Amino acid sequence: MASTKPLILVVNDDGITAPGIRNLIDVANQLGEVVVVAPDGPQSGMGHAITINSTLRADEIKIDDGPQTEYAVSGTPVDCVKLAVNVILERKPDLIVSGVNHGSNSSINVIYSGTMSAAVEGALENIPSVGFSSLDYSWDQDFEPAKPHIKKVMQLLLKNGLPEGICLNVNIPSPKSAPYKGVKVCRQANANWEEEFDSRKDPRGRNYYWLTGKFVNYDKGNDTDEWALENNYISVVPVEVDFTAHHAIATLNNWDF
Amino acid sequence: MASTKPLILVVNDDGITAPGIRNLIDVANQLGEVVVVAPDGPQSGMGHAITINSTLRADEIKIDDGPQTEYAVSGTPVDCVKLAVNVILERKPDLIVSGVNHGSNSSINVIYSGTMSAAVEGALENIPSVGFSSLDYSWDQDFEPAKPHIKKVMQLLLKNGLPEGICLNVNIPSPKSAPYKGVKVCRQANANWEEEFDSRKDPRGRNYYWLTGKFVNYDKGNDTDEWALENNYISVVPVEVDFTAHHAIATLNNWDF
């Protein structure tokens, strides 16, 4: 007899053994039939990268005693979603959940985030999709305060779906500041990284660089994800896959190309 | 005496020796002082990936007799822009040009494209930026028919700049269909890839996969980049780095989080 439970695909970018995804699987198991298709190692900062010049592996593995099925993939988070939807899953999933990321994906970080790129890929496939990220980077953080909120968002997505081409970017303040004040629907703050590169010498005297930098919020609005998170709210930003700056078309039409 | 010429940063994702970037450098040399900071090998499909778990190299090299300065970087196109702006260049560039990509980056391909991610990174740094892509994938194609149009776009960007947070995605029909009808400012078509994975066995009998698929345009509008390209126009789409689906916020505010 076919399952009548919703089919939930779980993915992340910190790798299939990260505590964030193990906790997300735990919540997903309460709501549906769960298939995990996640990178076999860390893929942070991979953005919407896909593997086109190399091959992919997807090996079924067993990590804990939960009822979910799991596959470890040799590629990026977006590769995981494509492989899951096109090869591994027998039917289209009802929901794609990505994360829980160890670290913030608020504001402009959505563009660098493998966690969010998996959700964006879900939106491209017209599947309700959401990325969850915790503002705490530590590996051994407590996910319990976040779990009821994560479950609620998943229940709402299973019930309401999402408009075509849109997914959700959910960021959760550090568990150290729980209980949270609630959930706020926000716009992406106008913030960015002021990069610095740490320049070093290798043992043979050649230069090499490490990317570093600090996050700067230029946006004083109180309708942004940064404002919500600073004020101990969980932020929810609807993210869209049409990147056209429609409002700029009129200006450009006056250029003499 | 300091140069009064505009400073133009040239980047790509096919690698620093690709014919597409060599032709772009040739055009840039006609308009300003040129610094090339480009990947030391192919980086197609890398999207907005950045190197955060590993180190970066940037080696000055000489490839041809042109007046430009060149650096080959061990990372992604976005790494190249960040390294150029923060480490290599002595002042902020007046223009960033990326490409010319061997292959289309129209419609949704902007999200996978290393070429366009370099331009998007430029927009994040508030530098007028543009990605150029040819619909022809061949390595030995003729870039001459595209060059006057590429030069014109660069001249307009140097003269007019761009609104904050916006860059241009310029796609050029195959040189085989030149002369082109002209330039059209467009929106991104609602199109996507219908993926397939080619499943194979390795010499030890284990499964592996190659990503493949076909591009499908669901959008019948005649204001899209796909329409322009099919009708032998060069397409110009303004691309924006605010990914908020502002029109969806009102709906989500009615959800019972």
Contacts between the chains, C-beta under 8 A, distances in Angstrom:
chain1	res1	chain2	res2	distance
A	42	B	53	6.3
A	44	B	52	6.2
A	44	B	53	6.7
A	45	B	49	6.4
A	45	B	50	4.7
A	45	B	51	7.2
A	45	B	52	4.2
A	45	B	53	7.3
A	46	B	47	7.5
A	46	B	49	4.8
A	47	B	46	7.5
A	47	B	47	4.2
A	47	B	48	3.4
A	47	B	49	4.6
A	47	B	50	7.2
A	47	B	78	7.6
A	47	B	117	7.0
A	48	B	47	3.5
A	48	B	48	6.3
A	48	B	49	8.0
A	48	B	111	4.8
A	48	B	112	5.8
A	49	B	45	6.4
A	49	B	46	4.8
A	49	B	47	4.6
A	49	B	48	8.0
A	49	B	49	4.3
A	49	B	112	7.8
A	50	B	45	4.7
A	50	B	47	7.2
A	50	B	112	5.7
A	50	B	211	6.6
A	51	B	45	7.2
A	51	B	211	6.4
A	52	B	44	6.2
A	52	B	45	4.3
A	52	B	211	5.8
A	53	B	42	6.3
A	53	B	44	6.7
A	53	B	45	7.3
A	55	B	200	7.9
A	55	B	208	4.5
A	55	B	209	6.4
A	55	B	210	6.0
A	56	B	197	7.6
A	56	B	208	6.5
A	56	B	209	4.4
A	56	B	210	7.6
A	56	B	211	7.0
A	57	B	206	7.6
A	57	B	207	7.5
A	57	B	208	5.7
A	57	B	209	7.6
A	58	B	207	7.5
A	58	B	209	7.0
A	78	B	47	7.6
A	79	B	211	7.3
A	82	B	195	5.2
A	82	B	197	7.6
A	82	B	211	6.7
A	83	B	197	6.5
A	83	B	209	6.6
A	85	B	195	7.8
A	86	B	195	4.9
A	86	B	196	6.6
A	86	B	197	5.7
A	87	B	197	5.0
A	87	B	199	7.1
A	87	B	209	6.7
A	108	B	124	6.7
A	108	B	241	6.9
A	110	B	243	5.7
A	111	B	48	4.8
A	111	B	120	7.2
A	111	B	124	8.0
A	111	B	241	7.0
A	111	B	243	7.3
A	112	B	48	5.8
A	112	B	49	7.8
A	112	B	50	5.7
A	117	B	47	7.0
A	120	B	111	7.2
A	124	B	108	6.7
A	124	B	111	8.0
A	124	B	192	5.7
A	149	B	257	7.7
A	152	B	257	6.3
A	153	B	257	7.0
A	156	B	255	5.4
A	156	B	256	7.3
A	156	B	257	7.1
A	160	B	255	6.7
A	162	B	248	7.9
A	163	B	245	7.5
A	163	B	248	5.7
A	163	B	251	7.1
A	165	B	190	7.6
A	165	B	245	7.9
A	166	B	245	4.8
A	166	B	248	5.4
A	168	B	252	8.0
A	182	B	257	7.2
A	183	B	257	3.6
A	185	B	249	5.6
A	185	B	252	4.4
A	185	B	253	5.1
A	185	B	255	7.7
A	185	B	257	7.8
A	186	B	249	7.8
A	187	B	242	7.7
A	187	B	244	4.3
A	187	B	246	6.4
A	187	B	249	6.7
A	188	B	242	5.8
A	188	B	243	6.1
A	188	B	244	4.5
A	190	B	165	7.7
A	190	B	242	7.6
A	192	B	124	5.7
A	195	B	82	5.2
A	195	B	85	7.7
A	195	B	86	4.9
A	196	B	86	6.6
A	197	B	56	7.6
A	197	B	82	7.6
A	197	B	83	6.5
A	197	B	86	5.7
A	197	B	87	5.0
A	199	B	87	7.1
A	200	B	55	7.9
A	206	B	57	7.6
A	207	B	57	7.5
A	207	B	58	7.4
A	208	B	55	4.4
A	208	B	56	6.5
A	208	B	57	5.7
A	209	B	55	6.4
A	209	B	56	4.4
A	209	B	57	7.6
A	209	B	58	7.0
A	209	B	83	6.6
A	209	B	87	6.7
A	210	B	55	6.0
A	210	B	56	7.6
A	211	B	50	6.5
A	211	B	51	6.4
A	211	B	52	5.8
A	211	B	56	7.0
A	211	B	79	7.3
A	211	B	82	6.7
A	234	B	257	7.8
A	236	B	252	6.5
A	236	B	257	7.0
A	237	B	244	5.9
A	238	B	244	6.7
A	238	B	245	4.0
A	238	B	248	3.9
A	238	B	249	6.4
A	238	B	252	5.9
A	239	B	243	4.9
A	239	B	244	7.0
A	239	B	245	6.4
A	240	B	243	6.0
A	240	B	244	7.1
A	240	B	245	3.7
A	240	B	248	7.5
A	241	B	108	6.9
A	241	B	111	7.0
A	242	B	187	7.7
A	242	B	188	5.8
A	242	B	190	7.6
A	243	B	110	5.7
A	243	B	111	7.3
A	243	B	188	6.1
A	243	B	239	4.9
A	243	B	240	6.0
A	243	B	243	7.3
A	244	B	187	4.3
A	244	B	188	4.5
A	244	B	237	5.9
A	244	B	238	6.7
A	244	B	239	6.9
A	244	B	240	7.1
A	245	B	163	7.5
A	245	B	165	7.9
A	245	B	166	4.8
A	245	B	238	4.0
A	245	B	239	6.4
A	245	B	240	3.7
A	246	B	187	6.3
A	248	B	162	7.9
A	248	B	163	5.7
A	248	B	166	5.4
A	248	B	238	3.9
A	248	B	240	7.5
A	249	B	185	5.5
A	249	B	186	7.8
A	249	B	187	6.7
A	249	B	238	6.4
A	251	B	163	7.1
A	252	B	168	8.0
A	252	B	185	4.4
A	252	B	236	6.5
A	252	B	238	5.9
A	253	B	185	5.1
A	255	B	156	5.4
A	255	B	160	6.7
A	255	B	185	7.7
A	256	B	156	7.4
A	257	B	149	7.7
A	257	B	152	6.3
A	257	B	153	7.0
A	257	B	156	7.1
A	257	B	182	7.2
A	257	B	183	3.6
A	257	B	185	7.8
A	257	B	234	7.8
A	257	B	236	7.0
